[in-house]
Amino acid sequence: LNNSKNIVPFKVALGSENKDALINIYETTGVGSTIRDDVKSSDIVQESIKITTLDEFIDKEKLDVGLIKVDIEGAEQDFLKGAINTIKAQKPALLIAIYHSGIDFFTIKTKLEELNLGYRFKIRKATKNRILEDTILIAEVY
């Protein structure tokens, strides 16, 4: 839509392993999609998808990664397990949602710190209405 020449969309889901899965898509409300199986709504349709790791996808496509932004409805830790080699090798800036699960707020930063890659961290909130809502972890190597 904006005449960009360097954007290539891929229809692929990213996680901790390569597998097939069903994704729940909110058909009429447009609020998003999830692979969580505890979501109940008459508005959901399911579609088969392939899940791969970011590490394998980056290797296959021969991509340089400068930024990883992840807001995937509570699957952030699963995603990070499959992205660890890319993070170690390329040290991209990271924007990771840490509000979908209370445990994410306390563990994602710690796991990244344990890699000892030289990241510096900031936590930012887009809204002030709720304690965790729209809270992101920003990680950059300076």
Residue, then its C-alpha position, 0 to 999 in steps of 0.5 A: l500500500n505504501n509502495s515499499k519495495n523491500i517488504v515480502p510477506f510470508k504466510v508462516a507462523l513462528g514458534s519453538e518447533n516445526k509442526d502443523a497446527l490449527i489456528n483460531i481466526y476471529e472471522t468477523t470481528g478482526v481482533g486477531s488469531t491464536i493457536r490457543d485451544d482454550v478460546k471459545s467464540s462463535d466467531i472463530v473459524q479454524e485454518s491449518i497452518k505450518i509452524t517453524t522456528l525463526d532460526e530455521f526461517i532466517d537460515k532458509e531465507k538468508l535474512d539479516v535481522g535488525l529488529i524483532k517485534v513480538d506480540i503474539e498473544g502469550a506465545e512469546q516464550d515459545f517463539l523465543k525458544g525457536a529464535i535463540n540462535t538468531i538472537k545470539a548471532q545477529k543481536p537484533a533490537l527486540l520489542i517483546a510483549i510481556y503482558h499476556s501472561g504475568i510470568d512473561f513480565f518476570t521471566i523473559k528479561t531474565k532469560l535474555e540477560e542470561l545469554n550475556l549478549g550485551y543487551r540493555f533493557k527498558i520496559r514501556k507501557a502504551t496505556k495507563n489503564r491497567i497494570l500490565e496491559d500493553t507492556i513491552l520489553i525493549a532490548e538493544v545492544y549498544 
